[in-house]
Amino acid sequence: MRFEIRAPGRRAGGVAALLASAAVFLALLRAGTVVSVAQPASTFAASVAALSEKGGYFDTDNLISNERSYLQVIPDLRRRGVRGGAYIGVGPDQNFSYIAEVRPSVAYIIDVRRDNLLLHLLFKALFEISDTRIEYLGNLFGRPMPPAINGWRQAPIDRLVAYLERTPENRDLASSRSKRVEDAIRRSGVPLTSEELGTIATFHRRFVDEGLWLRFNSTGRPPQSYYPTYRDLLLETDAAGAQTNYLASEESFQFVKAMHATHRIIPVVGDVSGPSALQAVGRDIAARGEKLSAFYISNVEFYLFGQGSYPRFLTNLRGIPLAKTAVLIRAVFGRYSPAGRPGDASTSQLQQVDDLIGGFDDGRYRSYGALIGR
């Protein structure tokens, strides 16, 4: 086991910073994760820059998921023993629930939209300024904290949601917190323009204004009635009927918070079928001596097949070191989606990565329909 705490300088807060670093380490240790926490913010920013490629466009805000089924695969992840290693995902904070379950040593969130990078810098800042789940949700939605915060540590997620539902936004409080959020974002070291800082502030304002009723949104059309709200996603259950969102337990929240504190959730701008980003992530995983355990791809494969770029995605995927149990987590919508739970517009499924690659090579998965209907 390797663990380092860098000696703090004056700007780091002296003994207080050292104790904070030790607390992060203990949280990771309790979670069963072995990591080094010595990576500075400058290394985080350098990793973001080195791994990213030129961004692209997609016609959604993607502030939250539209996949009500996203937790259905959790029991299957456990049954298959998908644990540790490196994690790759796309999109917003549903990734944190998979990260809390898989407990990787490093995670990469890759998305063609640079806005997704900006959104994850907002999440990273909120984790930094929040010690508990109720504080995180209060900071996210601009709500005042309840009295006796420590008494909320073991509260069920339903109680946290009920508190947010009955507590109105405090605009003065939200405004004062926005300064703390911006300061935390700047501490990440990622160079941002004033326009990008404004974009992050706009994202945060959406969470504050719409609260638990925020939905996934597409450009030029209103959210569909079947899209889940943020409230729905928080209270969602997996295939075994358990609430396994990362905010459903303090332990899961603390694990993700510790990953952020040690700069081991790295947002990357890139197309998974693009020329460099996913290849660079694969090299970074190899350099760390890790292997991929889980890759959350959402429904990106649908678009890759439509664009004719699926073979390039598989070429990139082949360059990543794979654990024997490595899986792809996908979401399926529309006519391709098999019958799921009533009210769900999506289904989620796992596929062994080596089966995916081998099946494509031998001709079994040369269309999206064949892949989904396997």
C-alpha positions as a Markdown table, in Angstrom:
| # | Residue | x | y | z |
|---|---|---|---|---|
| 1 | Met | 0.0 | 0.0 | 0.0 |
| 2 | Arg | 1.3 | 3.5 | -0.9 |
| 3 | Phe | 0.0 | 6.6 | 0.8 |
| 4 | Glu | 1.4 | 10.1 | 0.8 |
| 5 | Ile | 0.4 | 13.3 | 2.5 |
| 6 | Arg | 2.3 | 16.3 | 1.2 |
| 7 | Ala | 3.6 | 18.6 | 3.9 |
| 8 | Pro | 1.3 | 21.6 | 3.8 |
| 9 | Gly | 2.7 | 25.1 | 3.2 |
| 10 | Arg | 1.2 | 28.3 | 4.6 |
| 11 | Arg | -1.4 | 28.5 | 1.8 |
| 12 | Ala | -2.5 | 25.0 | 2.5 |
| 13 | Gly | -3.5 | 25.7 | 6.1 |
| 14 | Gly | -0.7 | 24.1 | 8.0 |
| 15 | Val | -1.8 | 21.5 | 10.5 |
| 16 | Ala | -5.4 | 21.9 | 9.6 |
| 17 | Ala | -4.7 | 20.9 | 6.0 |
| 18 | Leu | -2.6 | 17.9 | 7.1 |
| 19 | Leu | -5.5 | 16.7 | 9.3 |
| 20 | Ala | -7.9 | 17.2 | 6.4 |
| 21 | Ser | -5.7 | 15.1 | 4.2 |
| 22 | Ala | -5.5 | 12.4 | 6.8 |
| 23 | Ala | -9.3 | 12.4 | 7.1 |
| 24 | Val | -9.6 | 11.8 | 3.3 |
| 25 | Phe | -7.2 | 8.9 | 3.6 |
| 26 | Leu | -9.2 | 7.3 | 6.4 |
| 27 | Ala | -12.4 | 7.7 | 4.3 |
| 28 | Leu | -10.7 | 5.9 | 1.4 |
| 29 | Leu | -9.2 | 3.2 | 3.6 |
| 30 | Arg | -12.6 | 2.5 | 5.2 |
| 31 | Ala | -14.0 | 2.2 | 1.7 |
| 32 | Gly | -11.5 | -0.5 | 0.8 |
| 33 | Thr | -9.6 | 1.6 | -1.7 |
| 34 | Val | -5.8 | 1.9 | -2.0 |
| 35 | Val | -4.6 | 5.1 | -3.5 |
| 36 | Ser | -2.0 | 7.8 | -3.3 |
| 37 | Val | -3.5 | 11.1 | -2.4 |
| 38 | Ala | -0.4 | 13.1 | -3.2 |
| 39 | Gln | -1.5 | 14.3 | -6.6 |
| 40 | Pro | -1.7 | 18.1 | -6.6 |
| 41 | Ala | -4.3 | 20.2 | -8.4 |
| 42 | Ser | -1.7 | 21.2 | -11.0 |
| 43 | Thr | -1.3 | 17.6 | -12.0 |
| 44 | Phe | -5.1 | 17.3 | -12.3 |
| 45 | Ala | -5.3 | 20.3 | -14.6 |
| 46 | Ala | -2.4 | 18.9 | -16.6 |
| 47 | Ser | -4.1 | 15.6 | -17.0 |
| 48 | Val | -7.3 | 17.2 | -18.2 |
| 49 | Ala | -5.4 | 19.1 | -20.8 |
| 50 | Ala | -3.2 | 16.2 | -21.9 |
| 51 | Leu | -6.0 | 13.7 | -22.2 |
| 52 | Ser | -8.5 | 16.0 | -24.0 |
| 53 | Glu | -9.0 | 16.6 | -27.7 |
| 54 | Lys | -11.0 | 19.3 | -29.5 |
| 55 | Gly | -14.6 | 19.4 | -28.4 |
| 56 | Gly | -17.7 | 18.8 | -30.4 |
| 57 | Tyr | -21.5 | 19.5 | -30.3 |
| 58 | Phe | -24.5 | 17.5 | -29.0 |
| 59 | Asp | -28.0 | 19.0 | -28.8 |
| 60 | Thr | -28.6 | 18.4 | -25.1 |
| 61 | Asp | -27.8 | 20.2 | -21.9 |
| 62 | Asn | -27.2 | 16.9 | -20.1 |
| 63 | Leu | -27.2 | 18.5 | -16.6 |
| 64 | Ile | -28.8 | 15.3 | -15.4 |
| 65 | Ser | -29.5 | 11.9 | -16.8 |
| 66 | Asn | -32.7 | 10.9 | -18.7 |
| 67 | Glu | -32.1 | 7.2 | -17.9 |
| 68 | Arg | -34.6 | 6.1 | -15.2 |
| 69 | Ser | -33.2 | 2.6 | -15.5 |
| 70 | Tyr | -29.6 | 3.6 | -14.7 |
| 71 | Leu | -29.4 | 1.6 | -11.4 |
| 72 | Gln | -30.9 | -1.6 | -12.7 |
| 73 | Val | -27.4 | -3.0 | -13.4 |
| 74 | Ile | -26.0 | -2.6 | -9.9 |
| 75 | Pro | -26.9 | -6.2 | -8.7 |
| 76 | Asp | -25.4 | -7.6 | -11.9 |
| 77 | Leu | -22.2 | -5.6 | -11.3 |
| 78 | Arg | -21.9 | -7.2 | -7.9 |
| 79 | Arg | -22.6 | -10.7 | -9.1 |
| 80 | Arg | -19.9 | -10.4 | -11.8 |
| 81 | Gly | -17.4 | -9.0 | -9.2 |
| 82 | Val | -16.7 | -5.8 | -11.1 |
| 83 | Arg | -14.6 | -3.9 | -8.6 |
| 84 | Gly | -11.6 | -1.6 | -8.5 |
| 85 | Gly | -9.3 | -0.8 | -11.4 |
| 86 | Ala | -10.1 | 2.1 | -13.7 |
| 87 | Tyr | -13.6 | 3.4 | -14.6 |
| 88 | Ile | -14.6 | 5.4 | -17.7 |
| 89 | Gly | -18.0 | 7.0 | -18.2 |
| 90 | Val | -19.8 | 9.7 | -20.2 |
| 91 | Gly | -22.3 | 12.3 | -19.2 |
| 92 | Pro | -23.2 | 13.9 | -15.8 |
| 93 | Asp | -23.5 | 12.6 | -12.2 |
| 94 | Gln | -25.0 | 9.2 | -12.8 |
| 95 | Asn | -21.4 | 8.2 | -13.1 |
| 96 | Phe | -20.9 | 8.8 | -9.4 |
| 97 | Ser | -23.4 | 6.0 | -8.5 |
| 98 | Tyr | -21.4 | 3.6 | -10.7 |
| 99 | Ile | -18.1 | 4.9 | -9.2 |
| 100 | Ala | -19.5 | 4.4 | -5.7 |
| 101 | Glu | -20.4 | 0.8 | -6.5 |
| 102 | Val | -17.3 | -0.2 | -8.5 |
| 103 | Arg | -14.8 | 1.7 | -6.2 |
| 104 | Pro | -12.2 | 2.3 | -8.8 |
| 105 | Ser | -8.8 | 3.8 | -8.1 |
| 106 | Val | -9.2 | 6.3 | -10.9 |
| 107 | Ala | -12.1 | 7.4 | -13.1 |
| 108 | Tyr | -12.3 | 9.3 | -16.4 |
| 109 | Ile | -15.5 | 11.1 | -17.5 |
| 110 | Ile | -15.1 | 11.6 | -21.3 |
| 111 | Asp | -17.6 | 13.6 | -23.3 |
| 112 | Val | -17.6 | 15.3 | -26.7 |
| 113 | Arg | -19.0 | 18.5 | -25.2 |
| 114 | Arg | -16.7 | 20.8 | -23.3 |
| 115 | Asp | -19.8 | 21.8 | -21.3 |
| 116 | Asn | -19.7 | 18.4 | -19.7 |
| 117 | Leu | -16.2 | 19.2 | -18.4 |
| 118 | Leu | -17.5 | 22.5 | -17.0 |
| 119 | Leu | -20.4 | 20.7 | -15.3 |
| 120 | His | -18.0 | 18.2 | -13.7 |
| 121 | Leu | -15.9 | 21.1 | -12.4 |
| 122 | Leu | -19.1 | 22.4 | -10.7 |
| 123 | Phe | -19.7 | 19.0 | -9.1 |
| 124 | Lys | -16.0 | 18.8 | -8.0 |
| 125 | Ala | -16.3 | 22.2 | -6.4 |
| 126 | Leu | -19.5 | 21.3 | -4.6 |
| 127 | Phe | -17.9 | 18.1 | -3.2 |
| 128 | Glu | -15.0 | 20.2 | -2.0 |
| 129 | Ile | -17.2 | 22.6 | 0.0 |
| 130 | Ser | -19.6 | 20.0 | 1.3 |
| 131 | Asp | -18.8 | 17.7 | 4.2 |
| 132 | Thr | -21.9 | 15.6 | 4.1 |
| 133 | Arg | -24.7 | 14.6 | 1.7 |
| 134 | Ile | -27.2 | 17.1 | 3.1 |
| 135 | Glu | -24.6 | 19.9 | 2.7 |
| 136 | Tyr | -23.9 | 18.8 | -0.9 |
| 137 | Leu | -27.6 | 18.9 | -1.8 |
| 138 | Gly | -28.1 | 22.2 | 0.0 |
| 139 | Asn | -25.2 | 23.7 | -1.9 |
| 140 | Leu | -26.3 | 22.3 | -5.2 |
| 141 | Phe | -29.9 | 23.6 | -4.8 |
| 142 | Gly | -29.2 | 26.8 | -2.9 |
| 143 | Arg | -31.1 | 25.7 | 0.2 |
| 144 | Pro | -30.1 | 26.5 | 3.8 |
| 145 | Met | -28.7 | 23.7 | 5.9 |
| 146 | Pro | -30.9 | 22.0 | 8.5 |
| 147 | Pro | -29.9 | 22.4 | 12.2 |
| 148 | Ala | -27.7 | 19.6 | 13.7 |
| 149 | Ile | -26.2 | 18.6 | 10.4 |
| 150 | Asn | -24.3 | 15.6 | 11.9 |
| 151 | Gly | -27.7 | 14.1 | 12.8 |
| 152 | Trp | -28.4 | 13.7 | 9.1 |
| 153 | Arg | -25.4 | 11.5 | 8.3 |
| 154 | Gln | -27.2 | 8.3 | 8.5 |
| 155 | Ala | -30.6 | 9.6 | 7.4 |
| 156 | Pro | -32.3 | 7.7 | 4.5 |
| 157 | Ile | -32.3 | 9.5 | 1.2 |
| 158 | Asp | -36.1 | 9.9 | 1.5 |
| 159 | Arg | -35.6 | 12.2 | 4.5 |
| 160 | Leu | -33.1 | 14.3 | 2.6 |
| 161 | Val | -35.5 | 14.7 | -0.3 |
| 162 | Ala | -38.4 | 15.6 | 2.0 |
| 163 | Tyr | -36.2 | 18.3 | 3.6 |
| 164 | Leu | -35.4 | 19.8 | 0.2 |
| 165 | Glu | -39.0 | 19.7 | -0.9 |
| 166 | Arg | -40.2 | 21.7 | 2.1 |
| 167 | Thr | -37.3 | 24.2 | 2.2 |
| 168 | Pro | -37.5 | 27.2 | -0.2 |
| 169 | Glu | -34.5 | 28.6 | -2.0 |
| 170 | Asn | -32.6 | 31.3 | -0.2 |
| 171 | Arg | -31.3 | 33.6 | -2.9 |
| 172 | Asp | -28.9 | 35.5 | -0.6 |
| 173 | Leu | -27.4 | 32.2 | 0.6 |
| 174 | Ala | -27.2 | 30.9 | -2.9 |
| 175 | Ser | -25.4 | 34.0 | -4.0 |
| 176 | Ser | -22.8 | 33.9 | -1.2 |
| 177 | Arg | -22.2 | 30.2 | -1.9 |
| 178 | Ser | -21.6 | 30.9 | -5.5 |
| 179 | Lys | -18.4 | 32.7 | -4.6 |
| 180 | Arg | -17.2 | 29.7 | -2.6 |
| 181 | Val | -18.0 | 27.5 | -5.6 |
| 182 | Glu | -16.1 | 29.7 | -8.0 |
| 183 | Asp | -13.1 | 29.8 | -5.7 |
| 184 | Ala | -13.1 | 26.0 | -5.5 |
| 185 | Ile | -13.3 | 25.8 | -9.3 |
| 186 | Arg | -10.3 | 28.0 | -9.7 |
| 187 | Arg | -8.4 | 25.9 | -7.2 |
| 188 | Ser | -8.8 | 23.0 | -9.7 |
| 189 | Gly | -6.2 | 24.7 | -11.8 |
| 190 | Val | -8.1 | 24.1 | -15.1 |
| 191 | Pro | -7.7 | 27.3 | -17.2 |
| 192 | Leu | -11.2 | 28.8 | -17.8 |
| 193 | Thr | -12.3 | 31.9 | -19.7 |
| 194 | Ser | -14.8 | 34.3 | -18.1 |
| 195 | Glu | -17.4 | 33.0 | -20.5 |
| 196 | Glu | -16.8 | 29.4 | -19.2 |
| 197 | Leu | -17.1 | 30.5 | -15.6 |
| 198 | Gly | -20.4 | 32.2 | -16.6 |
| 199 | Thr | -21.5 | 28.9 | -18.2 |
| 200 | Ile | -20.8 | 27.1 | -15.0 |
| 201 | Ala | -22.7 | 29.7 | -13.0 |
| 202 | Thr | -25.7 | 29.3 | -15.4 |
| 203 | Phe | -25.6 | 25.5 | -14.8 |
| 204 | His | -25.7 | 26.0 | -11.1 |
| 205 | Arg | -28.5 | 28.5 | -11.4 |
| 206 | Arg | -30.6 | 25.9 | -13.2 |
| 207 | Phe | -30.2 | 23.5 | -10.3 |
| 208 | Val | -31.1 | 26.3 | -7.8 |
| 209 | Asp | -34.1 | 27.5 | -9.8 |
| 210 | Glu | -35.6 | 24.2 | -10.8 |
| 211 | Gly | -34.5 | 22.2 | -7.7 |
| 212 | Leu | -35.6 | 18.6 | -7.4 |
| 213 | Trp | -37.8 | 19.0 | -10.5 |
| 214 | Leu | -34.9 | 19.6 | -12.9 |
| 215 | Arg | -35.1 | 17.4 | -16.0 |
| 216 | Phe | -32.8 | 16.5 | -18.9 |
| 217 | Asn | -33.3 | 19.0 | -21.7 |
| 218 | Ser | -32.7 | 19.0 | -25.5 |
| 219 | Thr | -32.1 | 22.1 | -27.6 |
| 220 | Gly | -35.2 | 23.5 | -29.2 |
| 221 | Arg | -37.8 | 21.3 | -27.5 |
| 222 | Pro | -39.1 | 20.9 | -24.0 |
| 223 | Pro | -38.3 | 18.0 | -21.7 |
| 224 | Gln | -40.3 | 14.8 | -22.5 |
| 225 | Ser | -42.9 | 13.8 | -19.9 |
| 226 | Tyr | -41.2 | 10.5 | -19.4 |
| 227 | Tyr | -37.8 | 12.1 | -18.5 |
| 228 | Pro | -37.1 | 11.5 | -14.8 |
| 229 | Thr | -36.7 | 14.5 | -12.5 |
| 230 | Tyr | -33.6 | 14.8 | -10.3 |
| 231 | Arg | -35.9 | 13.7 | -7.4 |
| 232 | Asp | -36.8 | 10.6 | -9.4 |
| 233 | Leu | -33.1 | 9.8 | -9.9 |
| 234 | Leu | -32.3 | 10.2 | -6.2 |
| 235 | Leu | -35.1 | 7.9 | -5.1 |
| 236 | Glu | -34.6 | 5.3 | -7.9 |
| 237 | Thr | -34.0 | 1.7 | -7.0 |
| 238 | Asp | -31.9 | -1.0 | -8.6 |
| 239 | Ala | -33.1 | -4.4 | -9.8 |
| 240 | Ala | -33.1 | -5.8 | -6.3 |
| 241 | Gly | -35.2 | -2.9 | -5.0 |
| 242 | Ala | -32.4 | -1.1 | -3.1 |
| 243 | Gln | -31.7 | 2.6 | -3.3 |
| 244 | Thr | -28.1 | 2.7 | -4.6 |
| 245 | Asn | -27.7 | 6.3 | -5.9 |
| 246 | Tyr | -24.4 | 7.7 | -4.6 |
| 247 | Leu | -26.4 | 10.1 | -2.3 |
| 248 | Ala | -28.4 | 7.3 | -0.8 |
| 249 | Ser | -25.7 | 6.5 | 1.8 |
| 250 | Glu | -23.1 | 8.6 | 3.5 |
| 251 | Glu | -20.5 | 6.0 | 2.9 |
| 252 | Ser | -21.0 | 6.2 | -0.9 |
| 253 | Phe | -21.0 | 10.0 | -0.9 |
| 254 | Gln | -17.8 | 10.0 | 1.2 |
| 255 | Phe | -16.1 | 7.6 | -1.3 |
| 256 | Val | -16.9 | 9.9 | -4.2 |
| 257 | Lys | -15.9 | 13.0 | -2.2 |
| 258 | Ala | -12.5 | 11.4 | -1.4 |
| 259 | Met | -12.0 | 10.5 | -5.1 |
| 260 | His | -12.5 | 14.1 | -6.0 |
| 261 | Ala | -10.3 | 15.4 | -3.1 |
| 262 | Thr | -7.4 | 13.3 | -4.5 |
| 263 | His | -8.1 | 14.4 | -8.1 |
| 264 | Arg | -8.9 | 10.9 | -9.3 |
| 265 | Ile | -12.1 | 11.7 | -11.1 |
| 266 | Ile | -10.8 | 13.3 | -14.3 |
| 267 | Pro | -13.1 | 15.0 | -16.8 |
| 268 | Val | -11.9 | 14.7 | -20.4 |
| 269 | Val | -13.2 | 16.4 | -23.6 |
| 270 | Gly | -13.3 | 13.9 | -26.4 |
| 271 | Asp | -15.2 | 11.7 | -28.8 |
| 272 | Val | -14.9 | 8.0 | -27.8 |
| 273 | Ser | -14.4 | 7.3 | -31.5 |
| 274 | Gly | -12.1 | 10.3 | -31.9 |
| 275 | Pro | -8.4 | 10.5 | -32.8 |
| 276 | Ser | -6.7 | 10.8 | -29.4 |
| 277 | Ala | -8.8 | 11.3 | -26.2 |
| 278 | Leu | -9.8 | 7.7 | -25.5 |
| 279 | Gln | -6.4 | 6.4 | -26.6 |
| 280 | Ala | -4.7 | 8.8 | -24.2 |
| 281 | Val | -7.0 | 7.6 | -21.4 |
| 282 | Gly | -5.9 | 4.0 | -22.2 |
| 283 | Arg | -2.2 | 5.0 | -22.0 |
| 284 | Asp | -2.9 | 6.8 | -18.7 |
| 285 | Ile | -4.6 | 3.7 | -17.3 |
| 286 | Ala | -1.6 | 1.6 | -18.3 |
| 287 | Ala | 0.9 | 4.0 | -16.9 |
| 288 | Arg | -0.9 | 3.8 | -13.5 |
| 289 | Gly | -0.6 | 0.0 | -13.6 |
| 290 | Glu | -4.4 | -0.3 | -13.7 |
| 291 | Lys | -7.0 | -2.1 | -15.9 |
| 292 | Leu | -10.4 | -1.1 | -17.0 |
| 293 | Ser | -13.2 | -2.5 | -14.9 |
| 294 | Ala | -16.3 | -0.7 | -16.1 |
| 295 | Phe | -17.1 | 1.6 | -19.1 |
| 296 | Tyr | -20.4 | 3.5 | -18.9 |
| 297 | Ile | -21.3 | 4.3 | -22.5 |
| 298 | Ser | -24.9 | 5.3 | -22.1 |
| 299 | Asn | -26.6 | 5.2 | -25.6 |
| 300 | Val | -23.6 | 6.6 | -27.4 |
| 301 | Glu | -23.2 | 3.4 | -29.4 |
| 302 | Phe | -26.5 | 4.2 | -31.2 |
| 303 | Tyr | -25.0 | 7.4 | -32.6 |
| 304 | Leu | -21.6 | 5.8 | -33.4 |
| 305 | Phe | -23.3 | 3.1 | -35.5 |
| 306 | Gly | -25.3 | 5.9 | -37.3 |
| 307 | Gln | -22.2 | 7.9 | -38.0 |
| 308 | Gly | -20.2 | 4.8 | -39.2 |
| 309 | Ser | -17.6 | 5.4 | -36.5 |
| 310 | Tyr | -18.3 | 2.3 | -34.3 |
| 311 | Pro | -15.2 | 0.5 | -35.7 |
| 312 | Arg | -13.0 | 3.4 | -34.6 |
| 313 | Phe | -14.5 | 3.3 | -31.1 |
| 314 | Leu | -13.6 | -0.4 | -30.9 |
| 315 | Thr | -10.1 | 0.3 | -32.1 |
| 316 | Asn | -9.7 | 2.8 | -29.3 |
| 317 | Leu | -11.2 | 0.4 | -26.8 |
| 318 | Arg | -8.7 | -2.3 | -27.8 |
| 319 | Gly | -5.9 | -0.1 | -26.7 |
| 320 | Ile | -7.1 | 0.0 | -23.1 |
| 321 | Pro | -5.8 | -2.6 | -20.6 |
| 322 | Leu | -8.8 | -4.7 | -19.6 |
| 323 | Ala | -9.6 | -6.6 | -16.4 |
| 324 | Lys | -11.1 | -10.1 | -17.1 |
| 325 | Thr | -14.4 | -8.9 | -15.7 |
| 326 | Ala | -14.4 | -5.6 | -17.6 |
| 327 | Val | -17.9 | -4.6 | -18.6 |
| 328 | Leu | -19.7 | -2.0 | -20.8 |
| 329 | Ile | -22.7 | -0.4 | -19.2 |
| 330 | Arg | -25.2 | 0.8 | -21.8 |
| 331 | Ala | -28.6 | 2.5 | -21.9 |
| 332 | Val | -31.1 | 1.5 | -24.6 |
| 333 | Phe | -34.0 | 3.7 | -25.7 |
| 334 | Gly | -37.0 | 3.5 | -28.1 |
| 335 | Arg | -37.7 | 0.6 | -30.3 |
| 336 | Tyr | -34.5 | -1.1 | -29.4 |
| 337 | Ser | -35.3 | -1.1 | -25.7 |
| 338 | Pro | -36.7 | -4.5 | -24.5 |
| 339 | Ala | -39.6 | -4.4 | -22.1 |
| 340 | Gly | -38.5 | -3.0 | -18.8 |
| 341 | Arg | -40.3 | -1.8 | -15.7 |
| 342 | Pro | -43.5 | 0.1 | -16.3 |
| 343 | Gly | -42.9 | 3.8 | -16.8 |
| 344 | Asp | -39.2 | 3.4 | -17.8 |
| 345 | Ala | -38.3 | 4.7 | -21.2 |
| 346 | Ser | -34.9 | 3.1 | -21.1 |
| 347 | Thr | -33.3 | -0.2 | -20.1 |
| 348 | Ser | -29.8 | -0.6 | -18.9 |
| 349 | Gln | -27.6 | -3.6 | -19.6 |
| 350 | Leu | -24.1 | -5.0 | -19.1 |
| 351 | Gln | -21.9 | -6.7 | -21.7 |
| 352 | Gln | -18.5 | -8.2 | -21.2 |
| 353 | Val | -16.0 | -6.1 | -23.1 |
| 354 | Asp | -14.1 | -9.1 | -24.5 |
| 355 | Asp | -17.4 | -10.5 | -25.8 |
| 356 | Leu | -18.2 | -7.1 | -27.5 |
| 357 | Ile | -14.8 | -7.0 | -29.2 |
| 358 | Gly | -14.8 | -10.7 | -30.2 |
| 359 | Gly | -18.4 | -10.5 | -31.4 |
| 360 | Phe | -17.7 | -7.6 | -33.6 |
| 361 | Asp | -14.7 | -9.3 | -35.1 |
| 362 | Asp | -16.6 | -12.5 | -35.9 |
| 363 | Gly | -19.5 | -10.6 | -37.4 |
| 364 | Arg | -22.1 | -11.0 | -34.7 |
| 365 | Tyr | -22.4 | -7.3 | -33.8 |
| 366 | Arg | -22.1 | -5.4 | -37.0 |
| 367 | Ser | -25.4 | -3.4 | -36.4 |
| 368 | Tyr | -26.8 | -1.7 | -33.4 |
| 369 | Gly | -29.9 | -3.9 | -33.5 |
| 370 | Ala | -27.7 | -7.1 | -33.4 |
| 371 | Leu | -25.7 | -5.7 | -30.5 |
| 372 | Ile | -28.7 | -4.7 | -28.4 |
| 373 | Gly | -30.6 | -7.9 | -29.3 |
| 374 | Arg | -27.8 | -10.3 | -28.6 |
